[in-house]
Amino acid sequence: MLNCKEVSHLATDHLEGQCSLPTRLKIRLHLLICRHCRRFRAHLLLSRRTAARLAHELWTEQPQTVAKIQQALKNNK
């Protein structure tokens, strides 16, 4: 069975569906018994959703901000 450190390292791959079936099963087994890793996973999901929502708002509702960011990136090259 995986330990907490291993699960935390695999968490992103697991959420993106990039783990093999045996690894997914090991992670799910660990999550069944470890509330700390369940909490970590919930926070990771929340962070990903929040970042996606903010990115969507930035790119669709604030074109001036996007232009400023793009210009700053060009200036830093």
CNS distance restraints for C-alpha pairs under 8 A (distance, minus, plus):
assign (resid   1 and name CA) (resid  26 and name CA) 6.02 0.50 0.50
assign (resid   1 and name CA) (resid  29 and name CA) 7.77 0.50 0.50
assign (resid   1 and name CA) (resid  30 and name CA) 7.00 0.50 0.50
assign (resid   2 and name CA) (resid   6 and name CA) 5.96 0.50 0.50
assign (resid   2 and name CA) (resid   7 and name CA) 6.42 0.50 0.50
assign (resid   2 and name CA) (resid  26 and name CA) 6.34 0.50 0.50
assign (resid   2 and name CA) (resid  27 and name CA) 6.83 0.50 0.50
assign (resid   2 and name CA) (resid  30 and name CA) 6.55 0.50 0.50
assign (resid   3 and name CA) (resid   7 and name CA) 6.28 0.50 0.50
assign (resid   3 and name CA) (resid  30 and name CA) 7.44 0.50 0.50
assign (resid   4 and name CA) (resid   8 and name CA) 6.09 0.50 0.50
assign (resid   4 and name CA) (resid  30 and name CA) 7.98 0.50 0.50
assign (resid   4 and name CA) (resid  37 and name CA) 6.57 0.50 0.50
assign (resid   5 and name CA) (resid   9 and name CA) 6.33 0.50 0.50
assign (resid   6 and name CA) (resid  10 and name CA) 6.28 0.50 0.50
assign (resid   7 and name CA) (resid  11 and name CA) 5.83 0.50 0.50
assign (resid   7 and name CA) (resid  27 and name CA) 6.23 0.50 0.50
assign (resid   7 and name CA) (resid  30 and name CA) 7.83 0.50 0.50
assign (resid   7 and name CA) (resid  37 and name CA) 7.46 0.50 0.50
assign (resid   8 and name CA) (resid  37 and name CA) 7.34 0.50 0.50
assign (resid   8 and name CA) (resid  40 and name CA) 7.77 0.50 0.50
assign (resid  10 and name CA) (resid  14 and name CA) 6.02 0.50 0.50
assign (resid  10 and name CA) (resid  19 and name CA) 7.94 0.50 0.50
assign (resid  11 and name CA) (resid  15 and name CA) 6.22 0.50 0.50
assign (resid  11 and name CA) (resid  41 and name CA) 6.96 0.50 0.50
assign (resid  12 and name CA) (resid  16 and name CA) 6.21 0.50 0.50
assign (resid  13 and name CA) (resid  17 and name CA) 6.13 0.50 0.50
assign (resid  13 and name CA) (resid  18 and name CA) 4.97 0.50 0.50
assign (resid  13 and name CA) (resid  19 and name CA) 5.95 0.50 0.50
assign (resid  14 and name CA) (resid  18 and name CA) 5.86 0.50 0.50
assign (resid  14 and name CA) (resid  19 and name CA) 5.46 0.50 0.50
assign (resid  14 and name CA) (resid  24 and name CA) 6.66 0.50 0.50
assign (resid  19 and name CA) (resid  23 and name CA) 5.93 0.50 0.50
assign (resid  19 and name CA) (resid  24 and name CA) 5.94 0.50 0.50
assign (resid  20 and name CA) (resid  24 and name CA) 6.13 0.50 0.50
assign (resid  21 and name CA) (resid  25 and name CA) 6.17 0.50 0.50
assign (resid  22 and name CA) (resid  26 and name CA) 6.24 0.50 0.50
assign (resid  23 and name CA) (resid  27 and name CA) 6.16 0.50 0.50
assign (resid  24 and name CA) (resid  28 and name CA) 6.14 0.50 0.50
assign (resid  25 and name CA) (resid  29 and name CA) 6.08 0.50 0.50
assign (resid  26 and name CA) (resid  30 and name CA) 6.21 0.50 0.50
assign (resid  27 and name CA) (resid  31 and name CA) 6.12 0.50 0.50
assign (resid  28 and name CA) (resid  32 and name CA) 6.24 0.50 0.50
assign (resid  29 and name CA) (resid  33 and name CA) 6.92 0.50 0.50
assign (resid  30 and name CA) (resid  34 and name CA) 5.99 0.50 0.50
assign (resid  30 and name CA) (resid  37 and name CA) 7.97 0.50 0.50
assign (resid  31 and name CA) (resid  35 and name CA) 6.93 0.50 0.50
assign (resid  31 and name CA) (resid  37 and name CA) 6.10 0.50 0.50
assign (resid  31 and name CA) (resid  38 and name CA) 5.58 0.50 0.50
assign (resid  32 and name CA) (resid  38 and name CA) 7.96 0.50 0.50
assign (resid  34 and name CA) (resid  38 and name CA) 6.42 0.50 0.50
assign (resid  35 and name CA) (resid  39 and name CA) 6.08 0.50 0.50
assign (resid  36 and name CA) (resid  40 and name CA) 6.17 0.50 0.50
assign (resid  37 and name CA) (resid  41 and name CA) 6.01 0.50 0.50
assign (resid  38 and name CA) (resid  42 and name CA) 6.17 0.50 0.50
assign (resid  39 and name CA) (resid  43 and name CA) 6.19 0.50 0.50
assign (resid  40 and name CA) (resid  44 and name CA) 6.12 0.50 0.50
assign (resid  41 and name CA) (resid  45 and name CA) 6.15 0.50 0.50
assign (resid  42 and name CA) (resid  46 and name CA) 6.17 0.50 0.50
assign (resid  43 and name CA) (resid  47 and name CA) 6.06 0.50 0.50
assign (resid  44 and name CA) (resid  48 and name CA) 6.16 0.50 0.50
assign (resid  45 and name CA) (resid  49 and name CA) 6.15 0.50 0.50
assign (resid  46 and name CA) (resid  50 and name CA) 6.02 0.50 0.50
assign (resid  47 and name CA) (resid  51 and name CA) 6.05 0.50 0.50
assign (resid  48 and name CA) (resid  52 and name CA) 6.10 0.50 0.50
assign (resid  49 and name CA) (resid  53 and name CA) 6.09 0.50 0.50
assign (resid  50 and name CA) (resid  54 and name CA) 6.10 0.50 0.50
assign (resid  51 and name CA) (resid  55 and name CA) 5.99 0.50 0.50
assign (resid  52 and name CA) (resid  56 and name CA) 6.09 0.50 0.50
assign (resid  53 and name CA) (resid  57 and name CA) 6.21 0.50 0.50
assign (resid  54 and name CA) (resid  58 and name CA) 5.99 0.50 0.50
assign (resid  55 and name CA) (resid  59 and name CA) 6.10 0.50 0.50
assign (resid  56 and name CA) (resid  60 and name CA) 5.97 0.50 0.50
assign (resid  56 and name CA) (resid  61 and name CA) 7.98 0.50 0.50
assign (resid  57 and name CA) (resid  61 and name CA) 5.30 0.50 0.50
assign (resid  57 and name CA) (resid  62 and name CA) 7.02 0.50 0.50
assign (resid  58 and name CA) (resid  62 and name CA) 5.21 0.50 0.50
assign (resid  58 and name CA) (resid  63 and name CA) 7.27 0.50 0.50
assign (resid  58 and name CA) (resid  65 and name CA) 7.28 0.50 0.50
assign (resid  58 and name CA) (resid  66 and name CA) 6.88 0.50 0.50
assign (resid  59 and name CA) (resid  63 and name CA) 6.35 0.50 0.50
assign (resid  59 and name CA) (resid  66 and name CA) 6.43 0.50 0.50
assign (resid  62 and name CA) (resid  66 and name CA) 6.58 0.50 0.50
assign (resid  63 and name CA) (resid  67 and name CA) 6.20 0.50 0.50
assign (resid  64 and name CA) (resid  68 and name CA) 6.31 0.50 0.50
assign (resid  65 and name CA) (resid  69 and name CA) 6.23 0.50 0.50
assign (resid  66 and name CA) (resid  70 and name CA) 6.11 0.50 0.50
assign (resid  67 and name CA) (resid  71 and name CA) 6.10 0.50 0.50
assign (resid  68 and name CA) (resid  72 and name CA) 6.12 0.50 0.50
assign (resid  69 and name CA) (resid  73 and name CA) 6.16 0.50 0.50
assign (resid  70 and name CA) (resid  74 and name CA) 6.23 0.50 0.50
assign (resid  71 and name CA) (resid  75 and name CA) 6.18 0.50 0.50
assign (resid  72 and name CA) (resid  76 and name CA) 6.30 0.50 0.50
assign (resid  73 and name CA) (resid  77 and name CA) 6.75 0.50 0.50
